[in-house]
């Protein structure tokens, strides 16, 4: 099995999920349609090495259906442009595409409507998607009808060291200091700050931090987005205006509150190290698994195999996962990252491409990817997510989080919207901006982007 560093080197920060096809493996085989001599050109990302075990067995698909897969895999950083070049220019190099969330809106107009296939094989869209997380179904029908098929997602969650939280002296001392029982786990921002404050101390001659989280690049942005979405503020309104730009002053206080909380963890409450702005997921996880933090808040599923390994549990004890809380309790749902499958409208092999997707999405294949691939992903099929959590393949809290995540408005510039916000989050984490400045500057920058691209109405 690959190390966490190898996994994170090869995987993108986003994750794929598996939507329900409603067909058990035997039934799927029994209903397999034949396409003898058909070669299907498929574009996928080389970053998703979780899927290697599926790609390694496509000869089974050829034996069953006659479909041979001609697979092209390219890095995550290149796949967006490759997808749009092929679709928009109509070159027809590929029949099926693995598409990231920020490309789905632009790609969908060139993709085959899937509902005729869905209704033929499942009776209705509702029956097809009955075990798929709700936000994924909404995103799949971003243009009004289903054009893409969800299968891979990710979300931010947290983990804490169980022995620290279960220790009788720690529990007694916490209650004496804060006046209530040590929250196991924290269920509000106050409880998170109090627990992190309590555990920020010298431990066996070394600094123990109460909390660690990434502050660098996309992982740092993911943490801010999770906190923001949990408070009910997304990126854009229905007219593509920034939801905390000049047209939405009603949200300024909420975004400021999120910025104050995040920045305060480092500089006011001092429960996280000032090195946070230079830390991505690898550095964050290193601190936690080496016993230098009591709580970690990140894309913890990437490192869950390591966190739960004997080597680490012998060092820091067992860990338990929990969902990121809202400011005063259960939040409104976080931001998912995701990938979906699409079939080109101009493909002459649409029926074969659909048959390929039916095969790819079999339970046995997705479970193989989760157990034998390099790294993991979060299935958007709740059945598979629950199974993976029960097998301790995935942190239960992450599986729970994706069930409550929110769909957000997509447009051709949504990737640039996030990149714009990320610049200001990094400045916030560096203490180079006040929360008020963050609200004004980031909100105005996104609004100007929408105006300059002609998307704001």
N, C-alpha and C positions, 0 to 999 in steps of 0.2 A: 504493500500500500504506500502511496506517495506521501511525503511529508506535507505539512500545512504550507510551508513556503513554496513547495513545488506546485501545490494546488492553487494557491493564490497567484503565483506567477502565471499560470496557464489559464486561469478562469477569469472571466470578466466579473465586475462587481455586481452585475445583474444576475438574476437566476431565472431558470425556466421552471414551469409547473406543468402538470399533466391533466388535461381535461378529460372528463369521463366519456368514453365511447359507448358505454352500456353493453358491450359485448365481452363476455368472458372468452378466454383464449380458444377453447374448443369450438364455441359457437362461431367465433370469428373465422376460424379455419374452415368450418363447414360452409360458411357463406362467402368464402373468398371467390372473387371473380377472376376469370382467366384473361390474360393479355400476353399471349405467347409472342416472343421476339421483341418485346417493347423495352427500350432503354429510356429511363427517366433521369433527367438531369436535375440534380438537387444541390442547392446552395446552403451551406451551414457554416457556423463559425468554428474555427479550430480551438477557440477558447473554452468551448463546452466539452471538456474531455470526460465529463460524466457520461456522455452519450456514446463513448467509444465501444462499449460492449454491444450496443445495438447496431452500430455501423459494422461491427465485425461479424455480424450474422445475417447480413442482407442476402446471402446465398439462400437462406431459408425462404425468403420472400420470392426469389426467382424460382425455386422449386415448386412453391405453392401456386404462383400466379403467372409465371413467365416474365415478370418485371425485373429487369436488371437495373440496379442503381449506379449511375455515374455520379459520384459524389465529389463536390468541390468544397474544400474547407479553407476559409481565410480568417485572418485575425479579426477580432471584434472591432478594432479601430478602422478597418477597411470595409466592413460588410455593408454599412449603411449606403455608402456611395455606390458600391457594386450593385446592390439591390435596385436602387433608383435609376441607375444608368440602364440596366437591363430592362426594367419595366417601362420607364418613361420614353426611352428611345425605341422600344419595341424590337430589340435585337433578338429576343427569344432564345437566349442562351440557356435559360433555366426554366424548368416546369414548376418547381416548388421551392419555396424560400423559408428559411428560419429568420424571423423579422423581429428586431428589438422594438421596445415600446415607443421610443421617440421617432420611429420611422413608420409606424403603423398607419397614421393618418394619411401621410403622403402616398404610401404604397397602396392603400385600400382601393383607390379609384381604378387601379390597374389589375385588381385581383378578382378572381371568379367568385360570384356569390355561392356560398356553400349551402344555403338553405334547401335548395332542391335535393341535394345529396342527403342532407340531414333528415329531411322529411321522408325520403324514400326508405332510409335505413332505420330510422328511429320513430317515425310517426309524426313527431313534432319537435320544434326547437326546445320546448320545455322539457320533453322527455330526454332529449339529448344532453341537456345541460343541468339535469336535476341534482347532480352531485358536484357541480362546479361552483367555485366561490362566486358570489353575485357580481362583484366588480369586474371580474374577468369576462363575464358574459356581456356586460355593458360595453367594455372596451372592444370586444370582438365585433360588435355591431355599431361601431363608431359612425358609420355613414347611414345607419338606419336598418341595414340587414347584415347578417353575419358574413363577413368576408375573410376572417382569419380565425384560426383555431388555437385557443390558449393551451399551453402545456408546461410552462416553466416560469417560476417567479421567486422573489426573495423579499425579505423584510428585516428591519432592525428589531432586535430584542435584547434582553439583558440576562446575565447569569451571576449568581452569587455563590460564595464558598459556604457550603452547609455547616461545616464544623464551627466556623466563626459565629454564625448566627444561632447555632444550637447550644453553644457553650453557656453553662449555667452562670458563671461569673459575668460574662459579657451581657447576658440578659438582665441580670440583677443590676449591674452598673448602668446599663442603658436606661432602665426604668427609673433609677434614682436620679439620673441626670436630666432626662427629658419628660418624665412623668407619665409615660405610657409604655406598653410592651414593645420590645424590639420588633419592628414589622418584618415578617418573614413570608413573602417578600414585601418591599415597599409598594404602596398602592396610591401614592400621590407624590407630587414634587416635594412637599414638606417632609414626608416620610423618607424619601430618597436622600434628601439633603441631610436629615438628622442621622440616618444610618451611615451615610458616607462620612459625616463629621465625626461620628463616634469611632469609626475604624481608621481614621486618618491619624496615625501615631507612630511612634517607634515600636517596632516588634522585633525582639531578639537582636537588637542593635542595628536594625535596618529600617528605612522608611517604608511604612505601609500606607498606601493611599486608599481612601475610601472608595474611589471610583476612577475608572479609566475609560476613555473613549477616543476615537480617532478625530483629529481636527484638520486633516490634510486631504486635499483633492476630493474625489467623489465620496469616499467613506465619511469624511467630515460633513459634507453636504447631506448625506443620507441621515445622519443623526439630527441635524437641524430640521430637515423635512419631516422626519418622524414626529418630533415635538410639535411642529407647526400644524401638521395635519390632525394630530390628536386634539388640538385646540379648535379645530373646525375651519381653519383658513387654508385654502388650496392656492394654486398659482394664478389662475385667470378666471374671469367671469365669462358669461355666454357671448359677450361681444369682444372677447380677447383683450380686455383691459386688465392690468395688474390688480390683483385683489387687495393690495396694500399700496397702490399708487395713488395719484391725486384724485381719482374718481371714487375711491373707497376709503375715506377717512375713518369710517366706522370700524375698520379693522386695524387701525394703527396701534391702538392700545394693546390688542392681543399679540400682534407681532412684536411689539416692544417687550411685552412680558416674556415671550419665548426667548428673545435675544438676551434679556437681563438674566434669565435663568441659566441659559447655556454659558454665557460669559462669566456669570457669577460662580459657577462651579469651580472655575480656575482661579479667579482673581478676588472675589468677595468671600465666598465660603472656604476657598482654598482646600477643597477636598480632592482635586485632581491636579496633576503636575503641570507646571508652566511649559513643559515640553510637548503638551497636547498638540499645538499647531504644527509640529513637525512629524506627527505620528499618523500612520495609516493603519490598516487592519493588522498587518504583521507585527508592528511594534506594540500595538495595543494588546494583542493576544499574548505576546511574549511577556509583558509585565504581569498579566493575570496568571498565566500558567506557571510562572516562576515565583509566585507568592508575593508579588509586590502591590497587589490591589485586592480589595475585598469584593468589588463588583466590577463587571465589565459590561459596557453598552455598545453594541456593534452588530455586524453581520455575523453573529456567533455560530450560525450553522456551518459556515466554512470550516471552523476549527473544532466543531463539536466532537469529532472522532478523537482529536488530541486531548481536548478538555476532559473527556470521559475515559481516557486511556489509563491503564494501571500505573504507568510511569508518572503521570500527572496527579492522579488521585493519591498515590503514595506520598507525593510531595505536598499537596495542598488540600487533600480530601475531596469528597464528592462535590459536584456543583449542581445547582438547580436553576432552571431558566424561568424568567418571568417577562410578561409583556411590559413595554414602556408605558407608564401611567400618564394620564392627563394631569393637569395642574391640581385638580381637586378630586381626582378619582379616575374611574374608567374613562378613557378618552373616546373620541369619536371615530377612531380608526386611522391607521397610518398610511404611508405612501408605499405601494408595492412597486417593484421593478419587475419586468416580465418580457417574455418572448413568445411569439405565436407563429404558427405555420400558415402560409398562404400559397395559393395556386394561381399562376399567371392566367389572365383572361385570354391571352394570345397563344397559350399552350394548346397544341393539338392532341395532348395526351391527358386531358383533365380527368377522365374517368380512371385512368391508371394512377394518376397522382392521388386521387381520393382513396383508391385502394391501398396505396403506399401508406397514407396517413392512418388508415384503419389498422394496418399491420403495426406501424410504428407505435401506436398508442395502446397496444395491448398491455394489460396489467403485467404480464410476465416480462415484457421488454422493459417497462419502466422500473419495475422492481429490480431487474438485472442492472440497470443503469445506476440505481440508488445504492446497490450493494457492492457492485464490482467496478464501477467507474472511478475515475480520479476526481474525487470531490463529490459533492451532493448538490441537489436542487430542491426547491419546495414545490411539490405538486399542487396545482390548482384544483385537482380532483380531491375532494375532501376525504374520500375513502382511502386513497393512497397516502395522503398526508397523515391521517390518523394511524394507518398501519405503520408508517415509518417512525412516527413518534412512539408507538407502542413497542417497537423493536429497538428504540434508542438510537436510531439512525439519524434522526433529527431532533432538535430541542422541542419539547411539547409547546413551549410558549411561542415559538416562531410559527408552528403549524396553526396555533390558535390565532395569532396576529393576522395571518393572511386571510382568515375567514372574515375579519372585521375591517380590512383595509378598504380605502375609498378609491374609486375611479376618479381621475382628474381630467380636465379638458385637454385634449390633444389638438395640436395644429402643426403646420409644417416647420415651425420654429421652436417647438417645445424643448428640444435638446439645447438650443441656444438660450432659452429662458433659464434653464437649470444652470448652464455654464455661467450665465450672468450673475445669478444669485450666489453661486459658489465663490466667486471672487470676494463678495462682501462677507460671506460666512467666514472665510479664511482671515479676513481683516478683523472681524469680530473676535475670533478665537485668539488673535494676536494682541488683542486689546488696542488696536489701532483705530477703532471706531467706537463711539458710545452707542448704546442701544437706540437712542433717538436718531443718530446719524445713520445707523444701519437701516432703520425703517424708511427714512426719507430717501437715502441714496439708492438702495436696492429697489424700492418700489418705483421710483422715478426712472431708473435705468431699464427695468422691464417694460414699463409703459412706453418709453421712447423706442425701444426695440420693436414693440408691436406697431407703433405709428410708422416707424421707418420702413417696415416690411409691408405696410398696407393692410395688416390683419386686423387692427383695432377698428371697430365700426363706430 
